[in-house]
Amino acid sequence: MDWMEQLNEIEARYREVVELLSDPGVFSDSQRLTELTKESRRLEGIVGAHRRYRRCLLEAEESRALLKESDDELRRLAKEELEKLEKEASALESELQLMLLPRDPNDERGVILEIRAGTGGDEAALFAADLARMYLRFAEVKGWKTEVLSSSETGTGGYKELVLGIQGIEAYAYLKHESGVHRVQRVPTTESSGRIHTSTATVAVLPEAEEVEVQIGQDELRIDVFRSSGPGGQSVNTTDSAVRVTHLPTGIVVSCQDEKSQIKNKAKAMKILRSRLKDLALSQQHQEISDVRRKQVGTAERSERIRTYNFPQGRVTDHRINLTLYNLTEVLEGNLSFIIEALRAHFQAMALMEGAQRAAAS
């Protein structure tokens, strides 16, 4: 099936979904209503671009007909209009081909975002806090909801580890390429000689998993409770409200102590555990796919250095796409849109190239 046939099928499905959404019976099934609403929102953009594309082609054909007229002025205007329409049609064609790429089924999900201090001691922990603030600001700009699921603070205002839950439309689609090692180069406040230090923090972005997707038997869990504690003896509870959940088959351990309620801490720990297990399953799937695809996915692995934040030069460099910006302050304030859109375009282009290679091979 060529891409134009795909578009015609999508148009037919969109009309079907719109009709279903007007059916009173659908409103009595909240899950069905949610699924259809999401599908309608996803298809609407493709259908709108397809309709604009068809209109461009039709108007371009009309302009070509006018080129045969005897009136010189009319032919000149028709030529100008044709050039404009052909340019617009070409841009829409490229946009539509991107829209038809196979979607990551997790793109519309919320995320579990884990930030951990790497090499660099206290400076790495402070950098982890800077990254957390950056992502929270970005989520605020996007209108997403955020929640601290787990945190381990240092006495200097940094984080050994911070786990955030982020809920919003296509949160995973926007944030999934942030997974990796982030490096900072700056003079620590404790450095009297003015020497630049290099520290790192790791970011892991996991698609949020639903309970129905990841089934965990009670016999697979060991749950321990203990008293929570904070840096310098702060925030110490007098009850055993902190929870540590160990998934015995995989050895994954999740601890939560931010809430005063043991029940709430357990719920948060289970939420994180489900997403880590889902991520583990996805990683195992990735190992089984083709070398080309594995190379593409590998550019987002957490073991790789993906970005450098250089304070002396006010510079941010994303090493995967050789993008360098000199607006470090704005980026750390959550102005990530340009970097994220550039990354999305890069990976979409790679997917298009891979698709073309497969088509040529077949």
Secondary structure, DSSP 8 states (H G I E B T S, - for coil): --HHHHHHHHHHHHHHHHHHHT-GGGGG-HHHHHHHHHHHHHHHHHHHHHHHHHHHHHHHHHHHHHTTSS-HHHHHHHHHHHHHHHHHHHHHHHHHHHHTS---TTTTS-EEEEEEE-SSTHHHHHHHHHHHHHHHHHHHHHT-EEEEEEEEE-TTS-EEEEEEEEESTTHHHHHGGG-EEEEEEE--TT-TT---EEEEEEEEEEE---TTTS---GGGEEEEEE----GGG-S--SS--EEEEEETTTTEEEEE-SSS-HHHHHHHHHHHHHHHHHHHHHHHHHTTS-HHHHHHHHTT-TTSEEEEEETTTTEEEETTTTEEES-HHHHHTT--HHHHHHHHHHHHHHHHHHHHHHHHH-
